Amino acid sequence: MSTILTQVLASSVAIADKAGEIVRDIMKKGELGIVEKTGKDDLQTQADRSAQNCIIASLAKQFPQLKVVGEEGEQDLYDVPAEWIVTSTNTEAAKVLVQINSRM
């Protein structure tokens, strides 16, 4: 039996994989969409914003009660592309986490 923590961690692995794919796609295009977040020494890229949107929207979809605070500040999640929202877990990570949990 898996705990909610195990479920969140296993989902986070799958979500991180998708966020990494999004970042790599943006990097391949070469247009980083750099903006100043709070000033000239605090820059933010489209990759930063997109990865955070993927992560937060995916966690919100799977775990609506979970409160997530992201580094890039508040983001509008209403226009997050559906293909960015991960609704699955990483089954290999889940197995490992359940094994670790059973030893405790």
C-alpha positions in Angstrom: 0.0 0.0 0.0 1.4 3.4 -0.9 1.2 6.5 1.1 0.2 9.9 -0.3 3.9 10.9 0.0 4.9 8.0 -2.1 2.2 8.9 -4.7 3.4 12.5 -4.8 7.0 11.5 -5.2 6.4 9.0 -7.9 4.2 11.5 -9.8 6.9 14.1 -9.3 9.4 11.9 -11.2 7.1 11.6 -14.2 6.4 15.4 -14.0 10.1 16.3 -13.8 10.7 14.1 -16.9 8.0 16.1 -18.8 9.3 19.5 -17.5 12.8 18.5 -18.7 11.4 17.7 -22.1 9.8 21.1 -22.3 13.0 22.9 -21.4 15.0 20.9 -23.9 12.5 21.8 -26.6 12.7 25.5 -25.8 16.5 25.3 -25.7 16.6 23.7 -29.2 14.6 26.6 -30.6 17.2 29.0 -29.4 14.7 31.7 -28.4 14.8 31.7 -24.6 12.3 34.5 -24.1 14.3 36.2 -21.3 12.6 38.7 -19.2 13.5 40.6 -16.0 11.6 39.1 -13.1 12.4 41.6 -10.4 15.3 43.5 -11.9 18.4 43.2 -14.2 20.0 40.7 -11.8 17.0 38.5 -11.6 16.2 37.0 -15.1 13.6 34.5 -16.0 13.3 32.5 -19.3 10.4 31.0 -21.1 11.9 27.6 -20.1 11.7 28.6 -16.4 8.0 29.7 -16.7 7.0 26.7 -18.9 8.6 24.1 -16.6 7.0 25.6 -13.5 3.6 25.7 -15.2 4.0 22.0 -16.2 5.0 21.0 -12.7 2.4 23.0 -10.8 -0.5 22.3 -13.2 0.3 18.6 -13.1 0.5 18.4 -9.3 -2.7 20.4 -9.0 -4.5 18.1 -11.4 -3.4 15.0 -9.5 -3.4 16.4 -6.0 -5.9 19.3 -5.7 -5.3 19.8 -2.0 -1.5 20.1 -2.4 -0.1 23.6 -2.0 2.9 24.2 -4.3 5.0 27.4 -4.2 7.2 27.9 -7.2 10.3 29.9 -7.6 9.0 31.8 -10.6 6.1 33.3 -8.6 2.4 33.1 -9.3 1.6 31.8 -12.8 -1.7 31.7 -14.7 -2.3 28.0 -15.1 -5.5 28.4 -17.3 -3.6 28.4 -20.5 -1.2 25.5 -19.8 -1.3 23.2 -22.8 -3.0 19.9 -22.1 0.0 17.9 -23.3 2.1 19.5 -20.6 -0.2 18.2 -17.8 1.1 14.8 -16.5 -1.5 12.6 -15.0 0.5 9.5 -14.5 3.2 8.3 -12.1 6.6 6.8 -12.8 5.9 3.2 -11.9 9.6 2.3 -11.4 10.0 5.2 -8.9 6.8 4.1 -7.2 8.1 0.5 -6.8 11.3 1.8 -5.3 9.6 4.2 -3.0 7.2 1.5 -1.8 10.1 -0.8 -1.1 11.9 1.9 0.9 8.7 2.7 2.8 8.2 -1.0 3.7 11.7 -1.1 5.3 10.9 1.7 7.7 
